Amino acid sequence: MTQPRTATTFAPPVMEARRWLDGVNHPADRPLLNVSQAAPVDPPPAPLREAMAQIILNDPNAHLYGPVLGLPELRAEIAARWTGAYGGLVSPDQVAITSGCNQAFAAAIATLCAEGDEVIIPVPYYFNHRMWLDMSGVKTVPLLAGAAMIPDVDAAEALITPRTRAIALVTPNNPCGVEYPSETLRAFMSLARKHKIALIVDETYRDFDSREGAPHDLFTDPNWDDTLIQLYSFSKAYRLTGHRVGAIVASHARLAEVEKFLDTVTICPNQLGQRAALWGMQNLDAWLAGERLEILDRRAAIIDHFPKLGAKGWELSGCGAYFAYLRHPYDMSSADLAPKLVRDAGVLVLPGTMFMPGDLPGGEDQLRIAFANIDRGGIETLFNRLSNLPY
């Protein structure tokens, strides 16, 4: 008897981790530090909320179905911004709006893969990508990222088979935080083109990259859309998590296929969210620049305070965007350590086992810290608690 699609994958990790909180009391002098989820918990900035209120009141079209591939004005704004930011031509008909970046990935895979096809993903991986591949009947082919957490193109080429349809990268990376060098992305683009497969690059966290200027030059290739599929999210940039607005940048022909998928799943992206994203792009550049600097300061705080953990045998494998990826020194799996940290330290963190296939080693000594919702002081408190564990 065959399984239903949802039975082919694991339970959502963030929801599983939240259940560790059941029955645990956190004293007033040691409140819970939740570093499990990579999403801002604050609402959009006040000017954006005010603009959204006016949209609700005054724009009748914000309450109706819209174009399946998204608001034309938002598609055009993204195309113009990307053309300026990356130094290569992106046209509005190469942009589609999706209901969050997860849906952008799902739509891309739907246009690429049939039952039994393969997609290469560096591990540790973003678990929702693995879950969607499982539910699509697509084999996840893990590419071990190595000690530096940056995938190797030669190792990837050795994994390509006649069933390979794509390589999917996330940069800045979730869960490791590392920023892939431009030359790494260029090498993967060349590899994918050589083998006539797609290169999916998820840049959900591009707005918090520590580097100045374009993080890569892939769009400067005049034929970029024969290989590259870029994914993006507005959830992090403008705190629009609940409004579900993402984007996929690809060839016009591929987006015609994407349209079929989107039309049968959501019909159109969230109308208020799209208008909010457009308003944010047109009015919040200075605010977003400040948000980036704050995240970069928290990244610096991780590095500043890590020596107190380093002295206890911990290792920092990656740090950037919203994430720090750690190796712990204890003689237990992170799958057991993470629930203990809720009880013993008032810390909710995800174990590395959630970011690795069960048949591969490595996740047992790894933890992901998502620091988007704790400031520099909270990071100091977090590291103090971890450095004083009774194990």
C-alpha positions as CSV (number, residue, x, y, z in Angstrom):
1,M,0.0,0.0,0.0
2,T,1.4,3.4,-1.0
3,Q,1.8,6.2,1.5
4,P,0.1,9.6,1.1
5,R,2.5,12.3,0.2
6,T,2.6,13.9,3.7
7,A,3.6,10.6,5.3
8,T,6.8,10.5,3.3
9,T,8.5,13.3,5.3
10,F,9.0,14.3,8.9
11,A,7.0,16.6,11.2
12,P,7.7,20.3,11.0
13,P,10.8,20.8,13.2
14,V,9.9,24.3,14.6
15,M,6.5,22.9,15.8
16,E,8.2,19.9,17.3
17,A,10.6,22.1,19.2
18,R,7.8,24.2,20.6
19,R,6.3,21.1,22.2
20,W,9.4,20.9,24.4
21,L,8.0,23.9,26.2
22,D,5.0,22.1,27.4
23,G,5.0,21.8,31.2
24,V,8.2,23.7,31.6
25,N,8.1,26.8,33.9
26,H,10.6,29.6,33.4
27,P,11.3,31.7,36.5
28,A,11.1,35.4,36.3
29,D,14.8,35.8,36.8
30,R,15.5,33.4,33.9
31,P,12.9,34.0,31.2
32,L,12.9,31.8,28.1
33,L,15.4,32.7,25.3
34,N,13.7,31.5,22.1
35,V,16.4,31.2,19.4
36,S,14.7,28.5,17.5
37,Q,12.9,30.3,14.6
38,A,14.5,32.5,11.9
39,A,11.7,35.0,11.6
40,P,11.1,38.5,13.2
41,V,8.5,38.5,15.9
42,D,8.0,42.3,15.8
43,P,5.3,43.7,13.5
44,P,6.1,45.8,10.4
45,P,7.4,49.3,11.2
46,A,4.7,51.8,12.1
47,P,4.8,53.8,8.8
48,L,4.2,50.6,6.8
49,R,1.3,49.5,9.1
50,E,-0.2,52.9,8.6
51,A,0.2,52.6,4.8
52,M,-1.4,49.1,5.0
53,A,-4.4,50.5,6.9
54,Q,-4.9,53.1,4.2
55,I,-4.7,50.4,1.5
56,I,-7.3,48.3,3.3
57,L,-9.6,51.3,3.5
58,N,-9.0,53.0,0.1
59,D,-7.9,50.4,-2.4
60,P,-10.8,48.1,-3.4
61,N,-8.5,45.9,-5.5
62,A,-6.6,44.9,-2.4
63,H,-9.6,42.7,-1.5
64,L,-10.0,40.9,-4.9
65,Y,-8.3,38.3,-6.8
66,G,-5.3,39.6,-8.7
67,P,-2.9,38.3,-11.4
68,V,-1.6,34.8,-10.7
69,L,2.0,35.9,-11.1
70,G,1.6,38.9,-8.9
71,L,1.0,42.7,-8.8
72,P,2.6,44.1,-12.0
73,E,3.9,47.2,-10.1
74,L,5.7,44.9,-7.6
75,R,7.2,42.7,-10.3
76,A,8.5,45.8,-12.1
77,E,9.9,47.2,-8.9
78,I,11.8,44.0,-8.2
79,A,13.1,43.8,-11.8
80,A,14.4,47.4,-11.6
81,R,15.9,46.9,-8.2
82,W,17.6,43.7,-9.1
83,T,19.0,45.2,-12.3
84,G,20.6,48.0,-10.4
85,A,21.8,45.8,-7.5
86,Y,23.3,42.9,-9.4
87,G,24.5,44.8,-12.5
88,G,22.6,42.6,-15.0
89,L,19.3,42.9,-16.8
90,V,16.2,41.5,-15.1
91,S,12.9,42.3,-16.7
92,P,9.4,42.3,-15.1
93,D,8.3,39.2,-17.1
94,Q,11.2,37.3,-15.4
95,V,9.7,38.0,-11.9
96,A,6.8,36.3,-10.2
97,I,5.3,36.9,-6.8
98,T,4.6,34.0,-4.5
99,S,3.0,33.3,-1.2
100,G,6.3,33.4,0.7
101,C,9.7,32.0,-0.3
102,N,8.8,28.4,0.6
103,Q,6.1,28.5,-2.1
104,A,8.7,29.9,-4.5
105,F,10.8,26.8,-3.9
106,A,7.8,24.5,-4.2
107,A,6.8,26.1,-7.5
108,A,10.4,25.9,-8.9
109,I,10.6,22.2,-8.0
110,A,7.1,21.6,-9.6
111,T,8.4,22.9,-12.9
112,L,11.6,20.9,-12.8
113,C,11.0,17.5,-11.4
114,A,9.0,14.4,-11.9
115,E,8.7,11.3,-9.7
116,G,12.1,9.8,-8.9
117,D,14.1,12.8,-10.0
118,E,16.9,14.2,-7.9
119,V,18.0,17.5,-6.4
120,I,21.4,18.1,-4.8
121,I,21.3,20.2,-1.6
122,P,24.2,21.0,0.7
123,V,23.9,19.7,4.2
124,P,23.2,20.9,6.8
125,Y,20.1,21.9,4.8
126,Y,17.0,24.1,5.3
127,F,14.6,21.4,6.4
128,N,11.5,22.8,4.6
129,H,13.3,22.2,1.3
130,R,13.9,18.6,2.2
131,M,10.2,18.2,3.3
132,W,8.9,19.5,0.0
133,L,11.2,17.3,-2.0
134,D,10.0,14.3,0.0
135,M,6.4,15.2,-0.6
136,S,7.1,15.7,-4.3
137,G,8.5,12.2,-4.7
138,V,11.9,13.8,-5.4
139,K,15.1,12.3,-4.0
140,T,17.2,14.7,-1.9
141,V,20.9,14.1,-2.7
142,P,23.0,15.5,0.2
143,L,26.2,17.4,-0.5
144,L,28.3,17.6,2.7
145,A,29.3,21.2,3.1
146,G,32.5,20.5,5.0
147,A,34.1,22.3,7.9
148,A,33.8,25.7,6.4
149,M,30.1,25.1,5.6
150,I,30.7,26.1,2.0
151,P,29.8,23.4,-0.6
152,D,32.5,22.2,-3.1
153,V,31.6,22.2,-6.8
154,D,33.7,19.2,-7.6
155,A,32.0,17.2,-4.9
156,A,28.7,18.3,-6.3
157,E,29.6,17.2,-9.8
158,A,30.4,13.7,-8.6
159,L,26.8,13.4,-7.4
160,I,25.1,14.4,-10.7
161,T,23.2,11.5,-12.4
162,P,20.8,11.3,-15.3
163,R,18.0,12.0,-12.8
164,T,19.5,15.2,-11.4
165,R,17.3,18.2,-12.2
166,A,18.8,21.0,-10.0
167,I,21.2,22.1,-7.4
168,A,19.7,24.2,-4.6
169,L,21.8,26.7,-2.6
170,V,20.9,29.1,0.2
171,T,23.0,32.2,0.7
172,P,23.4,33.7,3.3
173,N,22.9,30.2,4.5
174,N,20.1,28.7,6.6
175,P,21.0,27.1,8.9
176,C,24.8,27.8,9.0
177,G,24.8,31.6,8.4
178,V,27.8,31.5,6.0
179,E,27.8,33.8,3.0
180,Y,28.8,31.9,-0.1
181,P,31.6,33.6,-2.1
182,S,30.7,35.0,-5.5
183,E,33.2,32.7,-7.1
184,T,31.5,29.7,-5.5
185,L,28.2,30.6,-6.9
186,R,29.7,31.3,-10.3
187,A,31.3,27.8,-10.3
188,F,28.0,26.2,-9.4
189,M,26.3,28.2,-12.2
190,S,28.9,26.9,-14.7
191,L,28.5,23.3,-13.4
192,A,24.7,23.5,-13.7
193,R,24.8,24.9,-17.2
194,K,27.4,22.2,-18.3
195,H,25.0,19.5,-17.2
196,K,21.8,21.3,-18.4
197,I,20.3,21.4,-14.9
198,A,18.9,24.3,-12.9
199,L,20.7,26.3,-10.2
200,I,18.3,27.4,-7.5
201,V,19.7,30.2,-5.3
202,D,17.6,31.1,-2.3
203,E,18.5,34.6,-1.2
204,T,15.9,35.0,1.6
205,Y,18.5,36.8,3.7
206,R,20.2,38.9,1.1
207,D,19.2,42.1,2.9
208,F,21.4,41.2,5.8
209,D,24.5,40.1,3.9
210,S,27.6,41.7,5.5
211,R,29.3,42.5,2.2
212,E,28.8,45.8,0.4
213,G,27.6,45.7,-3.1
214,A,26.3,42.7,-5.1
215,P,27.0,39.4,-3.3
216,H,27.4,37.7,-6.7
217,D,27.6,38.4,-10.4
218,L,25.2,35.7,-11.8
219,F,22.8,38.2,-13.3
220,T,25.5,39.8,-15.3
221,D,25.5,36.7,-17.5
222,P,23.2,37.8,-20.5
223,N,21.8,34.2,-20.6
224,W,21.4,33.8,-16.8
225,D,17.8,32.6,-17.1
226,D,18.8,29.4,-19.0
227,T,20.1,28.1,-15.7
228,L,19.5,30.4,-12.7
229,I,16.3,30.4,-10.6
230,Q,16.5,32.9,-7.7
231,L,14.2,32.9,-4.7
232,Y,13.5,35.8,-2.3
233,S,11.4,36.7,0.7
234,F,9.9,39.9,1.9
235,S,9.2,38.3,5.4
236,K,12.6,39.3,6.8
237,A,13.1,42.6,5.1
238,Y,9.8,44.3,6.1
239,R,8.6,41.9,8.9
240,L,5.7,40.7,6.6
241,T,5.9,37.1,7.9
242,G,2.2,36.7,8.3
243,H,1.3,38.2,4.9
244,R,3.3,35.6,3.0
245,V,5.1,37.5,0.2
246,G,8.0,36.0,-1.7
247,A,9.4,36.1,-5.3
248,I,10.9,33.8,-7.9
249,V,13.1,35.2,-10.6
250,A,13.5,33.0,-13.6
251,S,12.9,32.8,-17.4
252,H,9.7,33.9,-18.9
253,A,9.1,30.3,-20.1
254,R,9.6,28.8,-16.6
255,L,7.3,31.4,-15.1
256,A,4.6,30.3,-17.5
257,E,4.9,26.8,-15.9
258,V,5.0,28.4,-12.4
259,E,1.7,30.1,-13.2
260,K,0.0,26.7,-13.5
261,F,1.2,25.7,-10.1
262,L,0.3,29.0,-8.4
263,D,-3.1,29.1,-10.0
264,T,-4.1,25.8,-8.5
265,V,-2.6,26.4,-5.0
266,T,-3.3,30.0,-4.1
267,I,-4.8,31.6,-7.3
268,C,-2.9,34.8,-6.5
269,P,-0.5,36.1,-3.8
270,N,-1.9,38.0,-0.8
271,Q,-3.0,41.4,-2.2
272,L,-2.4,43.4,1.0
273,G,1.0,41.8,1.4
274,Q,2.1,42.6,-2.1
275,R,1.1,46.2,-1.8
276,A,2.9,46.4,1.6
277,A,6.0,45.0,0.0
278,L,5.9,47.5,-2.8
279,W,5.4,50.4,-0.4
280,G,8.3,49.1,1.7
281,M,10.6,48.9,-1.3
282,Q,9.7,52.5,-2.3
283,N,9.8,54.1,1.1
284,L,11.8,52.1,3.6
285,D,15.4,52.0,2.2
286,A,16.8,53.9,5.2
287,W,14.9,51.9,7.7
288,L,16.0,48.6,6.1
289,A,19.6,49.8,6.1
290,G,19.3,50.3,9.9
291,E,17.8,46.9,10.3
292,R,20.8,45.4,8.5
293,L,23.2,47.2,10.7
294,E,21.4,45.9,13.8
295,I,21.6,42.3,12.6
296,L,25.3,42.8,11.7
297,D,25.9,44.1,15.3
298,R,24.2,41.0,16.7
299,R,26.5,38.9,14.5
300,A,29.5,40.8,15.9
301,A,28.1,40.2,19.4
302,I,28.1,36.4,18.7
303,I,31.8,36.6,17.7
304,D,32.6,38.9,20.7
305,H,31.1,36.6,23.3
306,F,31.9,33.2,21.8
307,P,35.3,32.9,23.5
308,K,33.5,32.0,26.8
309,L,32.0,29.0,25.0
310,G,35.2,28.3,23.1
311,A,37.0,27.9,26.4
312,K,34.5,25.1,27.2
313,G,35.1,23.2,24.0
314,W,32.4,24.6,21.8
315,E,33.1,25.5,18.1
316,L,31.6,28.2,15.9
317,S,31.1,26.7,12.5
318,G,29.3,29.6,10.8
319,C,27.8,33.0,11.7
320,G,25.9,35.4,9.5
321,A,22.4,36.7,8.5
322,Y,20.1,35.5,11.3
323,F,22.2,32.5,12.4
324,A,25.1,31.1,14.4
325,Y,25.9,27.4,13.9
326,L,27.7,25.8,16.8
327,R,29.3,22.5,17.7
328,H,28.8,21.4,21.3
329,P,31.3,19.4,23.3
330,Y,29.0,17.0,25.2
331,D,28.7,13.2,25.0
332,M,25.1,13.3,23.8
333,S,23.2,13.9,20.6
334,S,21.9,17.4,20.0
335,A,18.5,15.8,19.6
336,D,18.7,15.0,23.4
337,L,20.7,18.1,24.3
338,A,18.2,20.6,22.8
339,P,15.2,19.6,24.9
340,K,17.4,19.5,28.0
341,L,18.5,23.1,27.3
342,V,14.8,24.2,27.6
343,R,14.6,22.7,31.1
344,D,18.2,23.4,32.4
345,A,19.0,26.8,30.8
346,G,15.7,28.3,29.6
347,V,17.0,28.2,26.0
348,L,14.9,26.9,23.0
349,V,17.3,26.1,20.2
350,L,17.1,23.6,17.2
351,P,19.4,20.6,17.1
352,G,21.6,19.9,14.1
353,T,19.8,16.6,13.6
354,M,16.9,18.6,12.3
355,F,19.1,19.9,9.4
356,M,20.7,16.6,8.4
357,P,19.4,13.3,6.9
358,G,19.1,10.7,9.6
359,D,21.6,8.4,7.9
360,L,24.4,10.9,7.8
361,P,26.6,11.8,10.8
362,G,27.3,15.3,11.9
363,G,24.1,16.7,13.2
364,E,24.6,15.1,16.6
365,D,27.1,17.7,17.8
366,Q,25.5,20.7,16.1
367,L,23.0,23.4,17.2
368,R,21.5,26.3,15.3
369,I,21.0,29.6,17.0
370,A,18.6,32.1,15.3
371,F,19.5,35.5,16.8
372,A,17.1,37.7,14.9
373,N,15.0,38.3,18.0
374,I,17.6,38.8,20.7
375,D,19.7,41.9,21.0
376,R,23.4,42.2,22.0
377,G,22.4,41.9,25.7
378,G,20.3,38.8,25.0
379,I,23.2,37.2,23.2
380,E,25.5,37.8,26.2
381,T,22.8,36.2,28.5
382,L,22.5,33.3,26.1
383,F,26.2,32.6,26.1
384,N,26.5,33.0,29.8
385,R,23.8,30.3,30.2
386,L,25.4,27.9,27.8
387,S,28.8,28.4,29.3
388,N,27.5,27.4,32.8
389,L,25.7,24.2,31.8
390,P,26.0,21.5,34.5
391,Y,27.0,18.7,32.0
